[in-house]
Amino acid sequence: WESYRERVSSWQLLIEKIYHRLEKKSIPLWVRHVIVEGYTNDPTYLKKLGRFIGTLRNLKALDVLPYHSMGASKYEALGIPYPLAHLKSLDRKDAETAKRHILDGIREIRAEING
C-alpha cells in the first residue's frame, strides 16, 4: 500500500485539479477504478476514494474493474518483462465488494454535504 501511495501521491493534486475543472465546466465524469490486490483494494482507501468522488456533482458513472493479466502476453511478445507478473488476477466478486466500499464513501459524504 505504501509503495502505491508513493507512486501516486505526486499525481494526486493534478488529478484533483482536473476533476474539479471538469466539474466547473459541467463535463460529465465517468470514473473507472481497477482493483489490484495489495494496492487499490484496501477498504479504508476505497471509502476515502468514494468520499472524494462523491463531492463531484458531475459524476455520472462508476466502474470498478478487477485486475487481470491479459496484457502480459503483449509484454512477452515484445520481450519486455511484465512489471505486474507477481500479481494475481481478481474476480468480479472482488470488484463488487470494492464498489460497495466506494459507494459507502459516496453516500456518506453526500449525506454530510446535504445535511
C-alpha positions as CSV (number, residue, x, y, z in Angstrom):
1,W,0.0,0.0,0.0
2,E,2.8,2.5,0.9
3,S,4.6,1.9,-2.4
4,Y,1.4,2.5,-4.3
5,R,0.8,5.8,-2.3
6,E,4.4,6.9,-3.0
7,R,3.9,6.3,-6.8
8,V,0.5,8.0,-6.9
9,S,0.9,10.9,-4.4
10,S,2.7,13.1,-6.9
11,W,-0.3,12.9,-9.3
12,Q,-3.0,13.3,-6.7
13,L,-3.1,17.1,-6.8
14,L,-3.1,17.2,-10.6
15,I,-5.9,14.6,-10.7
16,E,-8.0,16.7,-8.2
17,K,-7.4,19.8,-10.3
18,I,-8.5,18.0,-13.4
19,Y,-11.6,16.6,-11.7
20,H,-12.6,20.0,-10.3
21,R,-12.0,21.7,-13.7
22,L,-14.3,19.1,-15.4
23,E,-16.9,19.8,-12.6
24,K,-16.7,23.6,-13.1
25,K,-17.3,23.1,-16.9
26,S,-20.2,20.7,-16.2
27,I,-18.4,17.9,-18.2
28,P,-19.8,14.5,-17.1
29,L,-17.4,12.3,-15.3
30,W,-17.2,8.5,-15.6
31,V,-14.8,7.0,-13.0
32,R,-13.2,3.7,-13.8
33,H,-11.2,2.2,-11.0
34,V,-9.1,-1.0,-11.2
35,I,-8.9,-3.2,-8.1
36,V,-5.4,-4.6,-7.6
37,E,-4.7,-6.8,-4.6
38,G,-2.4,-5.1,-2.2
39,Y,-2.6,-1.7,-4.0
40,T,-6.1,-0.5,-4.5
41,N,-8.3,-2.9,-2.6
42,D,-7.9,-1.6,0.9
43,P,-11.4,-0.8,2.3
44,T,-10.2,2.4,4.0
45,Y,-8.7,3.6,0.8
46,L,-11.8,2.7,-1.2
47,K,-14.1,4.6,1.2
48,K,-11.8,7.7,1.0
49,L,-11.9,7.4,-2.8
50,G,-15.7,7.3,-2.6
51,R,-15.7,10.4,-0.3
52,F,-13.6,12.3,-2.8
53,I,-15.6,11.4,-5.9
54,G,-18.8,11.9,-4.0
55,T,-18.0,15.6,-3.8
56,L,-18.1,15.9,-7.6
57,R,-21.5,16.9,-8.9
58,N,-20.7,15.8,-12.4
59,L,-20.2,12.2,-11.5
60,K,-22.3,10.2,-14.0
61,A,-21.0,6.6,-13.6
62,L,-18.6,4.4,-11.6
63,D,-17.0,1.3,-12.9
64,V,-14.9,-0.9,-10.6
65,L,-12.9,-3.5,-12.5
66,P,-10.9,-6.4,-11.3
67,Y,-7.2,-6.5,-12.3
68,H,-6.4,-9.1,-14.9
69,S,-3.2,-10.2,-16.5
70,M,-4.4,-10.3,-20.1
71,G,-1.8,-7.7,-21.1
72,A,1.1,-9.9,-20.0
73,S,1.3,-11.7,-23.4
74,K,1.8,-8.4,-25.2
75,Y,4.8,-7.7,-23.0
76,E,6.1,-11.2,-23.6
77,A,5.8,-10.8,-27.4
78,L,7.8,-7.6,-27.2
79,G,10.5,-9.2,-25.0
80,I,9.7,-6.8,-22.1
81,P,9.4,-8.1,-18.6
82,Y,5.8,-7.7,-17.3
83,P,6.1,-5.5,-14.2
84,L,2.9,-6.8,-12.7
85,A,3.7,-10.5,-13.1
86,H,3.7,-11.1,-9.3
87,L,0.0,-10.0,-9.0
88,K,-2.9,-12.4,-9.2
89,S,-5.9,-11.7,-11.3
90,L,-9.0,-10.9,-9.3
91,D,-12.6,-11.8,-10.0
92,R,-15.9,-9.9,-10.3
93,K,-16.8,-10.5,-6.6
94,D,-13.6,-8.6,-5.6
95,A,-14.7,-5.7,-7.7
96,E,-18.3,-5.8,-6.4
97,T,-17.0,-5.7,-2.8
98,A,-14.7,-2.8,-3.6
99,K,-17.5,-0.9,-5.3
100,R,-19.7,-1.3,-2.2
101,H,-16.9,0.4,-0.2
102,I,-16.6,3.2,-2.7
103,L,-20.4,3.7,-2.8
104,D,-20.5,3.8,1.1
105,G,-18.0,6.7,0.9
106,I,-20.1,8.5,-1.7
107,R,-23.3,8.1,0.3
108,E,-21.5,9.2,3.5
109,I,-20.0,12.4,2.1
110,R,-23.2,13.4,0.2
111,A,-25.2,12.9,3.4
112,E,-22.8,15.3,5.2
113,I,-22.9,17.8,2.3
114,N,-26.7,17.8,2.1
115,G,-27.2,17.9,5.8
